[in-house]
């Protein structure tokens, strides 16, 4: 609830390209939320598979972003979102039933928050390798971002921010640069002094695709810091 006792509205933005099966699973997970999001915005980034069809079957807003890349697609979704809080998932994110409720609870407990972010669980990795994968990917991402930013970075598969903080950052993100990792770029674009909280309980399932490139994390951090405004 807000200070006036009115529940904040939440929009969920999902940029996607050629990920129909993942998108269907993600939207099914959103259907199971204990507190339903007020709006789901799917941004189709020139898909050639069933992605638009999957979105049209659901009660979502389907947008088309012709410029290829996650940065323009995600930014178009944030621009279009009507919620007071803009949450972000990737198509391969699988939020647990209480995910939206946790977002509401975070702002109920700390109304001055600008953004929250949580980790991804790489459950498709073999069980014995999960601790190592989590350490190398998720923990290193958040630890290095604190060193670079002085606060947690937003994790693109799992975060939420206020519409006001997006309004302050939207002209500073590099939405036309295909080399940019949009979540880090947005993290650097947030106004100085923004209140960003890492919330371990805001965890969700993600695929193991980020681990396919051994140098992916180093490149992600390097590009993010290099493109900081």
N, C-alpha and C positions, 0 to 999 in steps of 0.2 A: 504493500500500500504506500501511497505518497503521504506527505505530511498532512494532506487534507483528507486522508482516508479513502482515496480513490485509487484503484489498482491501475498501475501503468500499463499501457498497451505495448505488446511485444510483436515485432515483425521478425520473421526468420528469412534470411537471404541465402540462397543456394545457387552459386554459379556452377554451370555444368556444360560439358561438351562430350558427346558420345559416351555417356555413362548411364544408359537406360536402366540396366539391372541394379546398379548401385543406387541410382536415384529412387527407384521403386522401393527398395528396402529402407532408404532414409525416410521417405514420405510415410511409409507404413509405421515406422517408429514414431514419427510426429503425430500420427493418428492415435497412438496409444498414450499420449502425454496425460498425466493427471490434471494438469492445467493447460488447456489448449492454447497455442499461440493465437494471437488475434489475426495474424496475416502470415502467409507463406509466399515469398516471392522467388520464383525459379527463373533464373536468367540463362536462357539457352544461347550458347556461344557457337552458332553455326554447326549444330550437330547434324550428322548424316545417318544416325541410327534412330531408334524408337524414342529417344529422349523427349521430344515435344509431345508425342502421343501419350507417354506415361504421365507427363505433367497435366495434360488436358483432361485426363480421367479423374483428376483430383481437384479438390476445391482450393486451387492455388492461383496466384497471378503469374501468368507466363509472359515474360519479356524476351525480346530478341536483341542480342548485342552483336552486330556484324563484325566489329573489330576483334580479331582473334586475341586471346590471352585472358588469364584470370584477372589481372588488374582492371582492364576496362569492364569486364563482365561483373566483377564484384562491386566496383564503383557505381555502375548503372543500377544495380540492385539497391545499394544504400541510398542513392539519390531518390529512387522510387518508393522506398519503404515509408509507410505512414505511421509506424509505431513510435512511441516515445523512447523505447529501447529497441535497438537494431541488433539482432543476434545473427551469427554467421555459422553455417555448416558447410562442409564440402559434400559432394554427392556420396562419398564413401563413409561419411559419418553416420553412426547409429546411436542416437541419444537414448539413454534409458528413460523409463516413464516419468521420472521426477526431474528431468533436465530443465524444462521451462519453469517448474515450480522453484527450483534452486536459483534461477535468475531473478525471479520475483523476490525471493527471500533475501538475496544479497542486497538489493536496493531498499528493501524494507528495513534491514539492519543498518545500512549505511547510505542514506539518501544522497549524500554528496559524491558518491562514486561516479567516475567517468566511464570506467570499463572494467570488466572481469574476464578472466580467461582460465581455461582448465586444460588438463592433459588429455592425450589420446592413448587408448590401450590397444597395443598391437596384438590383438588376440589371434590373428591368422598366422603369427610366427609360432614355430614349435614351442611347446611349453617350457622346455629346458633353456631355450634361448631368449625367452621373453624378458627376464631381468636384464640381460646384457643389451638387448635391443632397446629397452626402455632407457637404460643408463646412457647409451651412446646417442640416442636420438632425442627423446623428450627432455631428460634432465639436462643434457648439454645445451639444448636450445634455450631453456629458461635461464640456466646459469650464465651462459655467455651473454644473453640479452640484458641481464641485470648489470653485468660489467659494462656493456656498451651504453646502456640507457639510464642506468641508475634505478630502474624499475622493470617489472616483467614485460616482455614483449607479448603482443597478442598472437595466439596460435590460430592460424586461419581456419582450421577444422572445428574450432570450438571457442568462440568468444561472444561477448555482447558488449555493446557500447551505447551511450545515450545518443539520441539524434542530435543534440546540441554539440557534442564533442565531434561528431562527424562533420557537422556544418563548419566547425572551426578548422578541420583538417583537410576537407575535400579539395581545396585549391592547392594543397601542398603535396598531394600524392602524385606519383608518376604513373598515371593510368595508361599512357600510350607507350611505355617502355617494356617490351616483351622480356627483357632480362631481369626485371624486378620481381622479387617475391613479395606479393601484395601485402601479406600480413606484417612482415618486417618494415616494409615501406610505410605502411599506415602507422605502425608503432613509432617510427621516427617522426612522422608528420603530426602526431598528437601535440597539442600545446604544451609548453613547458609547465611543469607542475601538475600535470594531469594525474588523477588518482586512479591507478590501475592496480587491481588486486588479483593475485594468483589464487584460485580456489581449487584445491585438490579434489573436493567433492563434486566438482563439475566435470567429472571424467566421462568419457564416452568411448565407444569402440571405433577404431579406424582400420583401414586395410594396411597391409605392409608395403604398399607401393613406395612410400618415401625412402625405404631402405634399399631399393633396387640400384641406386647410384651411390657407391661408397663415399664419394666426395660431395654428395648432395648437401649435407649440413654445412660443411666449410664454405661451399659456394653460396649457400643461402645467406649465411651470416655475413660473408664478405660483400656480396652484392647489396644487402640491406644497408650496411654501414656506409658503403661507397655512395649510395644514392640518397643518403639522408639529406634533408633540406638544409 
